[in-house]
């Protein structure tokens, strides 16, 4: 493989892991079966605990990992994606 910038053949391949923080959401099936009834009942009868939970627990989040292969030229430092 040749570097696109300097034309050198001294190129390594590295695997780069990128993580993104994503908020979890309920699916449409949950909203059709449970959510339309549960959310109003929760807010009517459990207002104070629901407020504390919303403030202190926060939203549920998960990490989504994406791996990419990157070429790195050892002579000029140019990087590009496979």
mmCIF file of the N, C-alpha and C atoms, coordinates in Angstrom:
data_MODEL
# 
_entry.id   MODEL 
# 
loop_
_atom_site.group_PDB 
_atom_site.id 
_atom_site.type_symbol 
_atom_site.label_atom_id 
_atom_site.label_alt_id 
_atom_site.label_comp_id 
_atom_site.label_asym_id 
_atom_site.label_entity_id 
_atom_site.label_seq_id 
_atom_site.pdbx_PDB_ins_code 
_atom_site.Cartn_x 
_atom_site.Cartn_y 
_atom_site.Cartn_z 
_atom_site.occupancy 
_atom_site.B_iso_or_equiv 
_atom_site.pdbx_formal_charge 
_atom_site.auth_seq_id 
_atom_site.auth_comp_id 
_atom_site.auth_asym_id 
_atom_site.auth_atom_id 
_atom_site.pdbx_PDB_model_num 
ATOM 1   N N  . UNK A 1 1  ? 0.852   -1.180 0.000  1.00 0.00 ? 1  UNK A N  1 
ATOM 2   C CA . UNK A 1 1  ? 0.000   0.000  0.000  1.00 0.00 ? 1  UNK A CA 1 
ATOM 3   C C  . UNK A 1 1  ? 0.893   1.236  0.000  1.00 0.00 ? 1  UNK A C  1 
ATOM 4   N N  . UNK A 1 2  ? 0.541   2.220  -0.788 1.00 0.00 ? 2  UNK A N  1 
ATOM 5   C CA . UNK A 1 2  ? 1.303   3.459  -0.867 1.00 0.00 ? 2  UNK A CA 1 
ATOM 6   C C  . UNK A 1 2  ? 0.534   4.584  -0.186 1.00 0.00 ? 2  UNK A C  1 
ATOM 7   N N  . UNK A 1 3  ? 1.299   5.475  0.447  1.00 0.00 ? 3  UNK A N  1 
ATOM 8   C CA . UNK A 1 3  ? 0.716   6.660  1.061  1.00 0.00 ? 3  UNK A CA 1 
ATOM 9   C C  . UNK A 1 3  ? 0.211   7.589  -0.038 1.00 0.00 ? 3  UNK A C  1 
ATOM 10  N N  . UNK A 1 4  ? -0.964  8.128  0.160  1.00 0.00 ? 4  UNK A N  1 
ATOM 11  C CA . UNK A 1 4  ? -1.554  9.024  -0.834 1.00 0.00 ? 4  UNK A CA 1 
ATOM 12  C C  . UNK A 1 4  ? -0.879  10.397 -0.824 1.00 0.00 ? 4  UNK A C  1 
ATOM 13  N N  . UNK A 1 5  ? -0.236  10.730 0.282  1.00 0.00 ? 5  UNK A N  1 
ATOM 14  C CA . UNK A 1 5  ? 0.360   12.066 0.405  1.00 0.00 ? 5  UNK A CA 1 
ATOM 15  C C  . UNK A 1 5  ? 1.816   12.103 -0.078 1.00 0.00 ? 5  UNK A C  1 
ATOM 16  N N  . UNK A 1 6  ? 2.644   11.141 0.427  1.00 0.00 ? 6  UNK A N  1 
ATOM 17  C CA . UNK A 1 6  ? 4.072   11.195 0.093  1.00 0.00 ? 6  UNK A CA 1 
ATOM 18  C C  . UNK A 1 6  ? 4.516   10.064 -0.822 1.00 0.00 ? 6  UNK A C  1 
ATOM 19  N N  . UNK A 1 7  ? 3.701   9.041  -1.042 1.00 0.00 ? 7  UNK A N  1 
ATOM 20  C CA . UNK A 1 7  ? 4.054   7.937  -1.919 1.00 0.00 ? 7  UNK A CA 1 
ATOM 21  C C  . UNK A 1 7  ? 4.914   6.865  -1.280 1.00 0.00 ? 7  UNK A C  1 
ATOM 22  N N  . UNK A 1 8  ? 5.121   6.932  0.025  1.00 0.00 ? 8  UNK A N  1 
ATOM 23  C CA . UNK A 1 8  ? 5.948   5.961  0.730  1.00 0.00 ? 8  UNK A CA 1 
ATOM 24  C C  . UNK A 1 8  ? 5.202   4.632  0.867  1.00 0.00 ? 8  UNK A C  1 
ATOM 25  N N  . UNK A 1 9  ? 5.969   3.530  0.940  1.00 0.00 ? 9  UNK A N  1 
ATOM 26  C CA . UNK A 1 9  ? 5.383   2.201  1.145  1.00 0.00 ? 9  UNK A CA 1 
ATOM 27  C C  . UNK A 1 9  ? 5.467   1.783  2.609  1.00 0.00 ? 9  UNK A C  1 
ATOM 28  N N  . UNK A 1 10 ? 5.962   2.642  3.475  1.00 0.00 ? 10 UNK A N  1 
ATOM 29  C CA . UNK A 1 10 ? 6.097   2.364  4.900  1.00 0.00 ? 10 UNK A CA 1 
ATOM 30  C C  . UNK A 1 10 ? 4.778   2.717  5.598  1.00 0.00 ? 10 UNK A C  1 
ATOM 31  N N  . UNK A 1 11 ? 3.759   1.851  5.422  1.00 0.00 ? 11 UNK A N  1 
ATOM 32  C CA . UNK A 1 11 ? 2.403   2.126  5.911  1.00 0.00 ? 11 UNK A CA 1 
ATOM 33  C C  . UNK A 1 11 ? 1.967   0.976  6.815  1.00 0.00 ? 11 UNK A C  1 
ATOM 34  N N  . UNK A 1 12 ? 1.395   1.301  7.960  1.00 0.00 ? 12 UNK A N  1 
ATOM 35  C CA . UNK A 1 12 ? 0.844   0.307  8.889  1.00 0.00 ? 12 UNK A CA 1 
ATOM 36  C C  . UNK A 1 12 ? -0.678  0.427  8.921  1.00 0.00 ? 12 UNK A C  1 
ATOM 37  N N  . UNK A 1 13 ? -1.336  -0.690 9.273  1.00 0.00 ? 13 UNK A N  1 
ATOM 38  C CA . UNK A 1 13 ? -2.789  -0.693 9.462  1.00 0.00 ? 13 UNK A CA 1 
ATOM 39  C C  . UNK A 1 13 ? -3.059  -0.816 10.956 1.00 0.00 ? 13 UNK A C  1 
ATOM 40  N N  . UNK A 1 14 ? -3.929  0.064  11.469 1.00 0.00 ? 14 UNK A N  1 
ATOM 41  C CA . UNK A 1 14 ? -4.308  0.026  12.882 1.00 0.00 ? 14 UNK A CA 1 
ATOM 42  C C  . UNK A 1 14 ? -5.819  -0.074 12.993 1.00 0.00 ? 14 UNK A C  1 
ATOM 43  N N  . UNK A 1 15 ? -6.277  -0.775 14.021 1.00 0.00 ? 15 UNK A N  1 
ATOM 44  C CA . UNK A 1 15 ? -7.702  -0.852 14.306 1.00 0.00 ? 15 UNK A CA 1 
ATOM 45  C C  . UNK A 1 15 ? -7.998  0.164  15.404 1.00 0.00 ? 15 UNK A C  1 
ATOM 46  N N  . UNK A 1 16 ? -8.932  1.076  15.125 1.00 0.00 ? 16 UNK A N  1 
ATOM 47  C CA . UNK A 1 16 ? -9.283  2.142  16.061 1.00 0.00 ? 16 UNK A CA 1 
ATOM 48  C C  . UNK A 1 16 ? -10.689 1.876  16.581 1.00 0.00 ? 16 UNK A C  1 
ATOM 49  N N  . UNK A 1 17 ? -10.847 1.925  17.895 1.00 0.00 ? 17 UNK A N  1 
ATOM 50  C CA . UNK A 1 17 ? -12.137 1.709  18.523 1.00 0.00 ? 17 UNK A CA 1 
ATOM 51  C C  . UNK A 1 17 ? -12.694 3.059  18.966 1.00 0.00 ? 17 UNK A C  1 
ATOM 52  N N  . UNK A 1 18 ? -13.889 3.414  18.469 1.00 0.00 ? 18 UNK A N  1 
ATOM 53  C CA . UNK A 1 18 ? -14.535 4.661  18.866 1.00 0.00 ? 18 UNK A CA 1 
ATOM 54  C C  . UNK A 1 18 ? -15.802 4.329  19.635 1.00 0.00 ? 18 UNK A C  1 
ATOM 55  N N  . UNK A 1 19 ? -15.988 4.982  20.761 1.00 0.00 ? 19 UNK A N  1 
ATOM 56  C CA . UNK A 1 19 ? -17.178 4.770  21.582 1.00 0.00 ? 19 UNK A CA 1 
ATOM 57  C C  . UNK A 1 19 ? -18.070 5.993  21.562 1.00 0.00 ? 19 UNK A C  1 
ATOM 58  N N  . UNK A 1 20 ? -19.381 5.749  21.422 1.00 0.00 ? 20 UNK A N  1 
ATOM 59  C CA . UNK A 1 20 ? -20.361 6.831  21.448 1.00 0.00 ? 20 UNK A CA 1 
ATOM 60  C C  . UNK A 1 20 ? -21.363 6.542  22.557 1.00 0.00 ? 20 UNK A C  1 
ATOM 61  N N  . UNK A 1 21 ? -21.724 7.562  23.312 1.00 0.00 ? 21 UNK A N  1 
ATOM 62  C CA . UNK A 1 21 ? -22.699 7.420  24.373 1.00 0.00 ? 21 UNK A CA 1 
ATOM 63  C C  . UNK A 1 21 ? -24.090 7.643  23.792 1.00 0.00 ? 21 UNK A C  1 
ATOM 64  N N  . UNK A 1 22 ? -24.955 6.631  23.908 1.00 0.00 ? 22 UNK A N  1 
ATOM 65  C CA . UNK A 1 22 ? -26.286 6.669  23.301 1.00 0.00 ? 22 UNK A CA 1 
ATOM 66  C C  . UNK A 1 22 ? -27.322 6.493  24.398 1.00 0.00 ? 22 UNK A C  1 
ATOM 67  N N  . UNK A 1 23 ? -28.388 7.313  24.370 1.00 0.00 ? 23 UNK A N  1 
ATOM 68  C CA . UNK A 1 23 ? -29.475 7.187  25.322 1.00 0.00 ? 23 UNK A CA 1 
ATOM 69  C C  . UNK A 1 23 ? -30.408 6.069  24.876 1.00 0.00 ? 23 UNK A C  1 
ATOM 70  N N  . UNK A 1 24 ? -30.740 5.163  25.813 1.00 0.00 ? 24 UNK A N  1 
ATOM 71  C CA . UNK A 1 24 ? -31.637 4.066  25.491 1.00 0.00 ? 24 UNK A CA 1 
ATOM 72  C C  . UNK A 1 24 ? -33.078 4.567  25.467 1.00 0.00 ? 24 UNK A C  1 
ATOM 73  N N  . UNK A 1 25 ? -33.850 4.063  24.542 1.00 0.00 ? 25 UNK A N  1 
ATOM 74  C CA . UNK A 1 25 ? -35.257 4.402  24.428 1.00 0.00 ? 25 UNK A CA 1 
ATOM 75  C C  . UNK A 1 25 ? -36.076 3.126  24.415 1.00 0.00 ? 25 UNK A C  1 
ATOM 76  N N  . UNK A 1 26 ? -37.339 3.242  24.799 1.00 0.00 ? 26 UNK A N  1 
ATOM 77  C CA . UNK A 1 26 ? -38.233 2.099  24.710 1.00 0.00 ? 26 UNK A CA 1 
ATOM 78  C C  . UNK A 1 26 ? -38.695 1.925  23.282 1.00 0.00 ? 26 UNK A C  1 
ATOM 79  N N  . UNK A 1 27 ? -39.006 0.690  22.936 1.00 0.00 ? 27 UNK A N  1 
ATOM 80  C CA . UNK A 1 27 ? -39.473 0.403  21.579 1.00 0.00 ? 27 UNK A CA 1 
ATOM 81  C C  . UNK A 1 27 ? -40.947 0.761  21.450 1.00 0.00 ? 27 UNK A C  1 
ATOM 82  N N  . UNK A 1 28 ? -41.430 0.767  20.230 1.00 0.00 ? 28 UNK A N  1 
ATOM 83  C CA . UNK A 1 28 ? -42.827 1.092  19.959 1.00 0.00 ? 28 UNK A CA 1 
ATOM 84  C C  . UNK A 1 28 ? -43.760 0.045  20.570 1.00 0.00 ? 28 UNK A C  1 
ATOM 85  N N  . UNK A 1 29 ? -43.319 -1.198 20.633 1.00 0.00 ? 29 UNK A N  1 
ATOM 86  C CA . UNK A 1 29 ? -44.150 -2.257 21.232 1.00 0.00 ? 29 UNK A CA 1 
ATOM 87  C C  . UNK A 1 29 ? -44.352 -1.987 22.713 1.00 0.00 ? 29 UNK A C  1 
ATOM 88  N N  . UNK A 1 30 ? -43.313 -1.527 23.412 1.00 0.00 ? 30 UNK A N  1 
ATOM 89  C CA . UNK A 1 30 ? -43.436 -1.198 24.833 1.00 0.00 ? 30 UNK A CA 1 
ATOM 90  C C  . UNK A 1 30 ? -44.453 -0.071 25.021 1.00 0.00 ? 30 UNK A C  1 
ATOM 91  N N  . UNK A 1 31 ? -44.380 0.957  24.162 1.00 0.00 ? 31 UNK A N  1 
ATOM 92  C CA . UNK A 1 31 ? -45.306 2.082  24.293 1.00 0.00 ? 31 UNK A CA 1 
ATOM 93  C C  . UNK A 1 31 ? -46.740 1.661  24.016 1.00 0.00 ? 31 UNK A C  1 
ATOM 94  N N  . UNK A 1 32 ? -46.952 0.762  23.042 1.00 0.00 ? 32 UNK A N  1 
ATOM 95  C CA . UNK A 1 32 ? -48.310 0.313  22.721 1.00 0.00 ? 32 UNK A CA 1 
ATOM 96  C C  . UNK A 1 32 ? -48.878 -0.559 23.830 1.00 0.00 ? 32 UNK A C  1 
ATOM 97  N N  . UNK A 1 33 ? -48.072 -1.459 24.378 1.00 0.00 ? 33 UNK A N  1 
ATOM 98  C CA . UNK A 1 33 ? -48.569 -2.410 25.378 1.00 0.00 ? 33 UNK A CA 1 
ATOM 99  C C  . UNK A 1 33 ? -48.579 -1.850 26.801 1.00 0.00 ? 33 UNK A C  1 
ATOM 100 N N  . UNK A 1 34 ? -47.535 -1.143 27.206 1.00 0.00 ? 34 UNK A N  1 
ATOM 101 C CA . UNK A 1 34 ? -47.371 -0.766 28.612 1.00 0.00 ? 34 UNK A CA 1 
ATOM 102 C C  . UNK A 1 34 ? -47.297 0.741  28.820 1.00 0.00 ? 34 UNK A C  1 
ATOM 103 N N  . UNK A 1 35 ? -46.542 1.432  28.016 1.00 0.00 ? 35 UNK A N  1 
ATOM 104 C CA . UNK A 1 35 ? -46.196 2.829  28.261 1.00 0.00 ? 35 UNK A CA 1 
ATOM 105 C C  . UNK A 1 35 ? -47.369 3.783  28.312 1.00 0.00 ? 35 UNK A C  1 
ATOM 106 N N  . UNK A 1 36 ? -48.343 3.613  27.435 1.00 0.00 ? 36 UNK A N  1 
ATOM 107 C CA . UNK A 1 36 ? -49.473 4.539  27.393 1.00 0.00 ? 36 UNK A CA 1 
ATOM 108 C C  . UNK A 1 36 ? -50.263 4.505  28.694 1.00 0.00 ? 36 UNK A C  1 
ATOM 109 N N  . UNK A 1 37 ? -50.212 3.384  29.412 1.00 0.00 ? 37 UNK A N  1 
ATOM 110 C CA . UNK A 1 37 ? -50.939 3.268  30.679 1.00 0.00 ? 37 UNK A CA 1 
ATOM 111 C C  . UNK A 1 37 ? -50.024 3.546  31.875 1.00 0.00 ? 37 UNK A C  1 
ATOM 112 N N  . UNK A 1 38 ? -48.796 3.079  31.817 1.00 0.00 ? 38 UNK A N  1 
ATOM 113 C CA . UNK A 1 38 ? -47.897 3.171  32.960 1.00 0.00 ? 38 UNK A CA 1 
ATOM 114 C C  . UNK A 1 38 ? -47.446 4.600  33.243 1.00 0.00 ? 38 UNK A C  1 
ATOM 115 N N  . UNK A 1 39 ? -47.084 5.358  32.244 1.00 0.00 ? 39 UNK A N  1 
ATOM 116 C CA . UNK A 1 39 ? -46.555 6.707  32.454 1.00 0.00 ? 39 UNK A CA 1 
ATOM 117 C C  . UNK A 1 39 ? -47.576 7.623  33.134 1.00 0.00 ? 39 UNK A C  1 
ATOM 118 N N  . UNK A 1 40 ? -48.847 7.705  32.692 1.00 0.00 ? 40 UNK A N  1 
ATOM 119 C CA . UNK A 1 40 ? -49.805 8.556  33.420 1.00 0.00 ? 40 UNK A CA 1 
ATOM 120 C C  . UNK A 1 40 ? -50.069 8.089  34.848 1.00 0.00 ? 40 UNK A C  1 
ATOM 121 N N  . UNK A 1 41 ? -50.130 6.774  35.062 1.00 0.00 ? 41 UNK A N  1 
ATOM 122 C CA . UNK A 1 41 ? -50.347 6.258  36.424 1.00 0.00 ? 41 UNK A CA 1 
ATOM 123 C C  . UNK A 1 41 ? -49.149 6.597  37.303 1.00 0.00 ? 41 UNK A C  1 
ATOM 124 N N  . UNK A 1 42 ? -47.962 6.448  36.772 1.00 0.00 ? 42 UNK A N  1 
ATOM 125 C CA . UNK A 1 42 ? -46.753 6.766  37.540 1.00 0.00 ? 42 UNK A CA 1 
ATOM 126 C C  . UNK A 1 42 ? -46.755 8.230  37.960 1.00 0.00 ? 42 UNK A C  1 
ATOM 127 N N  . UNK A 1 43 ? -47.087 9.129  37.043 1.00 0.00 ? 43 UNK A N  1 
ATOM 128 C CA . UNK A 1 43 ? -47.071 10.543 37.381 1.00 0.00 ? 43 UNK A CA 1 
ATOM 129 C C  . UNK A 1 43 ? -48.225 10.933 38.288 1.00 0.00 ? 43 UNK A C  1 
ATOM 130 N N  . UNK A 1 44 ? -49.359 10.281 38.206 1.00 0.00 ? 44 UNK A N  1 
ATOM 131 C CA . UNK A 1 44 ? -50.485 10.611 39.088 1.00 0.00 ? 44 UNK A CA 1 
ATOM 132 C C  . UNK A 1 44 ? -50.251 10.145 40.516 1.00 0.00 ? 44 UNK A C  1 
ATOM 133 N N  . UNK A 1 45 ? -49.791 8.915  40.693 1.00 0.00 ? 45 UNK A N  1 
ATOM 134 C CA . UNK A 1 45 ? -49.693 8.334  42.029 1.00 0.00 ? 45 UNK A CA 1 
ATOM 135 C C  . UNK A 1 45 ? -48.288 8.354  42.615 1.00 0.00 ? 45 UNK A C  1 
ATOM 136 N N  . UNK A 1 46 ? -47.297 8.520  41.804 1.00 0.00 ? 46 UNK A N  1 
ATOM 137 C CA . UNK A 1 46 ? -45.912 8.492  42.287 1.00 0.00 ? 46 UNK A CA 1 
ATOM 138 C C  . UNK A 1 46 ? -45.150 9.740  41.865 1.00 0.00 ? 46 UNK A C  1 
ATOM 139 N N  . UNK A 1 47 ? -45.782 10.902 41.949 1.00 0.00 ? 47 UNK A N  1 
ATOM 140 C CA . UNK A 1 47 ? -45.180 12.130 41.427 1.00 0.00 ? 47 UNK A CA 1 
ATOM 141 C C  . UNK A 1 47 ? -43.857 12.462 42.111 1.00 0.00 ? 47 UNK A C  1 
ATOM 142 N N  . UNK A 1 48 ? -43.845 12.494 43.413 1.00 0.00 ? 48 UNK A N  1 
ATOM 143 C CA . UNK A 1 48 ? -42.625 12.869 44.138 1.00 0.00 ? 48 UNK A CA 1 
ATOM 144 C C  . UNK A 1 48 ? -41.504 11.850 43.905 1.00 0.00 ? 48 UNK A C  1 
ATOM 145 N N  . UNK A 1 49 ? -41.742 10.538 44.067 1.00 0.00 ? 49 UNK A N  1 
ATOM 146 C CA . UNK A 1 49 ? -40.654 9.584  43.767 1.00 0.00 ? 49 UNK A CA 1 
ATOM 147 C C  . UNK A 1 49 ? -40.217 9.623  42.306 1.00 0.00 ? 49 UNK A C  1 
ATOM 148 N N  . UNK A 1 50 ? -41.158 9.856  41.397 1.00 0.00 ? 50 UNK A N  1 
ATOM 149 C CA . UNK A 1 50 ? -40.801 9.927  39.980 1.00 0.00 ? 50 UNK A CA 1 
ATOM 150 C C  . UNK A 1 50 ? -39.928 11.154 39.709 1.00 0.00 ? 50 UNK A C  1 
ATOM 151 N N  . UNK A 1 51 ? -40.205 12.269 40.367 1.00 0.00 ? 51 UNK A N  1 
ATOM 152 C CA . UNK A 1 51 ? -39.367 13.457 40.211 1.00 0.00 ? 51 UNK A CA 1 
ATOM 153 C C  . UNK A 1 51 ? -37.954 13.215 40.742 1.00 0.00 ? 51 UNK A C  1 
ATOM 154 N N  . UNK A 1 52 ? -37.861 12.586 41.930 1.00 0.00 ? 52 UNK A N  1 
ATOM 155 C CA . UNK A 1 52 ? -36.546 12.262 42.476 1.00 0.00 ? 52 UNK A CA 1 
ATOM 156 C C  . UNK A 1 52 ? -35.791 11.311 41.554 1.00 0.00 ? 52 UNK A C  1 
ATOM 157 N N  . UNK A 1 53 ? -36.491 10.321 40.996 1.00 0.00 ? 53 UNK A N  1 
ATOM 158 C CA . UNK A 1 53 ? -35.838 9.382  40.087 1.00 0.00 ? 53 UNK A CA 1 
ATOM 159 C C  . UNK A 1 53 ? -35.377 10.098 38.817 1.00 0.00 ? 53 UNK A C  1 
ATOM 160 N N  . UNK A 1 54 ? -36.188 10.996 38.286 1.00 0.00 ? 54 UNK A N  1 
ATOM 161 C CA . UNK A 1 54 ? -35.816 11.714 37.065 1.00 0.00 ? 54 UNK A CA 1 
ATOM 162 C C  . UNK A 1 54 ? -34.611 12.626 37.306 1.00 0.00 ? 54 UNK A C  1 
ATOM 163 N N  . UNK A 1 55 ? -34.530 13.214 38.503 1.00 0.00 ? 55 UNK A N  1 
ATOM 164 C CA . UNK A 1 55 ? -33.428 14.131 38.804 1.00 0.00 ? 55 UNK A CA 1 
ATOM 165 C C  . UNK A 1 55 ? -32.143 13.382 39.135 1.00 0.00 ? 55 UNK A C  1 
ATOM 166 N N  . UNK A 1 56 ? -32.228 12.395 40.035 1.00 0.00 ? 56 UNK A N  1 
ATOM 167 C CA . UNK A 1 56 ? -31.013 11.775 40.553 1.00 0.00 ? 56 UNK A CA 1 
ATOM 168 C C  . UNK A 1 56 ? -30.546 10.557 39.760 1.00 0.00 ? 56 UNK A C  1 
ATOM 169 N N  . UNK A 1 57 ? -31.446 9.805  39.182 1.00 0.00 ? 57 UNK A N  1 
ATOM 170 C CA . UNK A 1 57 ? -31.039 8.629  38.416 1.00 0.00 ? 57 UNK A CA 1 
ATOM 171 C C  . UNK A 1 57 ? -30.663 9.031  37.001 1.00 0.00 ? 57 UNK A C  1 
ATOM 172 N N  . UNK A 1 58 ? -31.428 9.900  36.401 1.00 0.00 ? 58 UNK A N  1 
ATOM 173 C CA . UNK A 1 58 ? -31.118 10.362 35.063 1.00 0.00 ? 58 UNK A CA 1 
ATOM 174 C C  . UNK A 1 58 ? -31.559 9.381  34.000 1.00 0.00 ? 58 UNK A C  1 
ATOM 175 N N  . UNK A 1 59 ? -31.127 9.650  32.777 1.00 0.00 ? 59 UNK A N  1 
ATOM 176 C CA . UNK A 1 59 ? -31.508 8.808  31.658 1.00 0.00 ? 59 UNK A CA 1 
ATOM 177 C C  . UNK A 1 59 ? -30.566 7.614  31.552 1.00 0.00 ? 59 UNK A C  1 
ATOM 178 N N  . UNK A 1 60 ? -31.113 6.520  31.049 1.00 0.00 ? 60 UNK A N  1 
ATOM 179 C CA . UNK A 1 60 ? -30.304 5.327  30.848 1.00 0.00 ? 60 UNK A CA 1 
ATOM 180 C C  . UNK A 1 60 ? -29.481 5.514  29.585 1.00 0.00 ? 60 UNK A C  1 
ATOM 181 N N  . UNK A 1 61 ? -28.206 5.189  29.706 1.00 0.00 ? 61 UNK A N  1 
ATOM 182 C CA . UNK A 1 61 ? -27.308 5.366  28.571 1.00 0.00 ? 61 UNK A CA 1 
ATOM 183 C C  . UNK A 1 61 ? -26.482 4.102  28.381 1.00 0.00 ? 61 UNK A C  1 
ATOM 184 N N  . UNK A 1 62 ? -26.072 3.873  27.150 1.00 0.00 ? 62 UNK A N  1 
ATOM 185 C CA . UNK A 1 62 ? -25.179 2.762  26.856 1.00 0.00 ? 62 UNK A CA 1 
ATOM 186 C C  . UNK A 1 62 ? -24.112 3.251  25.897 1.00 0.00 ? 62 UNK A C  1 
ATOM 187 N N  . UNK A 1 63 ? -23.036 2.490  25.812 1.00 0.00 ? 63 UNK A N  1 
ATOM 188 C CA . UNK A 1 63 ? -21.936 2.856  24.933 1.00 0.00 ? 63 UNK A CA 1 
ATOM 189 C C  . UNK A 1 63 ? -22.008 1.986  23.681 1.00 0.00 ? 63 UNK A C  1 
ATOM 190 N N  . UNK A 1 64 ? -21.968 2.643  22.536 1.00 0.00 ? 64 UNK A N  1 
ATOM 191 C CA . UNK A 1 64 ? -21.962 1.950  21.257 1.00 0.00 ? 64 UNK A CA 1 
ATOM 192 C C  . UNK A 1 64 ? -20.544 2.011  20.712 1.00 0.00 ? 64 UNK A C  1 
ATOM 193 N N  . UNK A 1 65 ? -19.923 0.838  20.529 1.00 0.00 ? 65 UNK A N  1 
ATOM 194 C CA . UNK A 1 65 ? -18.549 0.768  20.038 1.00 0.00 ? 65 UNK A CA 1 
ATOM 195 C C  . UNK A 1 65 ? -18.536 0.540  18.536 1.00 0.00 ? 65 UNK A C  1 
ATOM 196 N N  . UNK A 1 66 ? -17.694 1.297  17.846 1.00 0.00 ? 66 UNK A N  1 
ATOM 197 C CA . UNK A 1 66 ? -17.499 1.151  16.404 1.00 0.00 ? 66 UNK A CA 1 
ATOM 198 C C  . UNK A 1 66 ? -16.010 0.990  16.154 1.00 0.00 ? 66 UNK A C  1 
ATOM 199 N N  . UNK A 1 67 ? -15.628 -0.067 15.440 1.00 0.00 ? 67 UNK A N  1 
ATOM 200 C CA . UNK A 1 67 ? -14.214 -0.269 15.116 1.00 0.00 ? 67 UNK A CA 1 
ATOM 201 C C  . UNK A 1 67 ? -13.982 0.086  13.651 1.00 0.00 ? 67 UNK A C  1 
ATOM 202 N N  . UNK A 1 68 ? -12.856 0.749  13.403 1.00 0.00 ? 68 UNK A N  1 
ATOM 203 C CA . UNK A 1 68 ? -12.473 1.163  12.054 1.00 0.00 ? 68 UNK A CA 1 
ATOM 204 C C  . UNK A 1 68 ? -11.032 0.745  11.806 1.00 0.00 ? 68 UNK A C  1 
ATOM 205 N N  . UNK A 1 69 ? -10.717 0.439  10.550 1.00 0.00 ? 69 UNK A N  1 
ATOM 206 C CA . UNK A 1 69 ? -9.338  0.171  10.156 1.00 0.00 ? 69 UNK A CA 1 
ATOM 207 C C  . UNK A 1 69 ? -8.779  1.448  9.543  1.00 0.00 ? 69 UNK A C  1 
ATOM 208 N N  . UNK A 1 70 ? -7.633  1.870  10.052 1.00 0.00 ? 70 UNK A N  1 
ATOM 209 C CA . UNK A 1 70 ? -7.000  3.098  9.567  1.00 0.00 ? 70 UNK A CA 1 
ATOM 210 C C  . UNK A 1 70 ? -5.587  2.776  9.077  1.00 0.00 ? 70 UNK A C  1 
ATOM 211 N N  . UNK A 1 71 ? -5.235  3.357  7.933  1.00 0.00 ? 71 UNK A N  1 
ATOM 212 C CA . UNK A 1 71 ? -3.865  3.298  7.434  1.00 0.00 ? 71 UNK A CA 1 
ATOM 213 C C  . UNK A 1 71 ? -3.100  4.475  8.023  1.00 0.00 ? 71 UNK A C  1 
ATOM 214 N N  . UNK A 1 72 ? -1.855  4.207  8.448  1.00 0.00 ? 72 UNK A N  1 
ATOM 215 C CA . UNK A 1 72 ? -1.000  5.255  9.004  1.00 0.00 ? 72 UNK A CA 1 
ATOM 216 C C  . UNK A 1 72 ? 0.352   5.192  8.310  1.00 0.00 ? 72 UNK A C  1 
ATOM 217 N N  . UNK A 1 73 ? 0.732   6.292  7.664  1.00 0.00 ? 73 UNK A N  1 
ATOM 218 C CA . UNK A 1 73 ? 2.046   6.388  7.027  1.00 0.00 ? 73 UNK A CA 1 
ATOM 219 C C  . UNK A 1 73 ? 3.082   6.678  8.113  1.00 0.00 ? 73 UNK A C  1 
ATOM 220 N N  . UNK A 1 74 ? 4.148   5.864  8.155  1.00 0.00 ? 74 UNK A N  1 
ATOM 221 C CA . UNK A 1 74 ? 5.172   6.026  9.181  1.00 0.00 ? 74 UNK A CA 1 
ATOM 222 C C  . UNK A 1 74 ? 6.164   7.134  8.831  1.00 0.00 ? 74 UNK A C  1 
ATOM 223 N N  . UNK A 1 75 ? 6.167   7.581  7.597  1.00 0.00 ? 75 UNK A N  1 
ATOM 224 C CA . UNK A 1 75 ? 7.092   8.636  7.187  1.00 0.00 ? 75 UNK A CA 1 
ATOM 225 C C  . UNK A 1 75 ? 6.508   10.043 7.391  1.00 0.00 ? 75 UNK A C  1 
ATOM 226 N N  . UNK A 1 76 ? 5.283   10.269 6.898  1.00 0.00 ? 76 UNK A N  1 
ATOM 227 C CA . UNK A 1 76 ? 4.736   11.618 6.979  1.00 0.00 ? 76 UNK A CA 1 
ATOM 228 C C  . UNK A 1 76 ? 3.622   11.764 8.024  1.00 0.00 ? 76 UNK A C  1 
ATOM 229 N N  . UNK A 1 77 ? 3.105   10.650 8.555  1.00 0.00 ? 77 UNK A N  1 
ATOM 230 C CA . UNK A 1 77 ? 2.080   10.717 9.593  1.00 0.00 ? 77 UNK A CA 1 
ATOM 231 C C  . UNK A 1 77 ? 0.666   10.862 9.050  1.00 0.00 ? 77 UNK A C  1 
ATOM 232 N N  . UNK A 1 78 ? 0.487   10.746 7.755  1.00 0.00 ? 78 UNK A N  1 
ATOM 233 C CA . UNK A 1 78 ? -0.841  10.853 7.143  1.00 0.00 ? 78 UNK A CA 1 
ATOM 234 C C  . UNK A 1 78 ? -1.682  9.641  7.524  1.00 0.00 ? 78 UNK A C  1 
ATOM 235 N N  . UNK A 1 79 ? -2.960  9.856  7.837  1.00 0.00 ? 79 UNK A N  1 
ATOM 236 C CA . UNK A 1 79 ? -3.874  8.763  8.159  1.00 0.00 ? 79 UNK A CA 1 
ATOM 237 C C  . UNK A 1 79 ? -5.086  8.831  7.250  1.00 0.00 ? 79 UNK A C  1 
ATOM 238 N N  . UNK A 1 80 ? -5.585  7.653  6.863  1.00 0.00 ? 80 UNK A N  1 
ATOM 239 C CA . UNK A 1 80 ? -6.813  7.583  6.080  1.00 0.00 ? 80 UNK A CA 1 
ATOM 240 C C  . UNK A 1 80 ? -7.501  6.265  6.382  1.00 0.00 ? 80 UNK A C  1 
ATOM 241 N N  . UNK A 1 81 ? -8.805  6.246  6.139  1.00 0.00 ? 81 UNK A N  1 
ATOM 242 C CA . UNK A 1 81 ? -9.622  5.095  6.477  1.00 0.00 ? 81 UNK A CA 1 
ATOM 243 C C  . UNK A 1 81 ? -9.677  4.126  5.304  1.00 0.00 ? 81 UNK A C  1 
ATOM 244 N N  . UNK A 1 82 ? -9.730  2.836  5.641  1.00 0.00 ? 82 UNK A N  1 
ATOM 245 C CA . UNK A 1 82 ? -9.803  1.786  4.620  1.00 0.00 ? 82 UNK A CA 1 
ATOM 246 C C  . UNK A 1 82 ? -11.115 1.875  3.889  1.00 0.00 ? 82 UNK A C  1 
# 
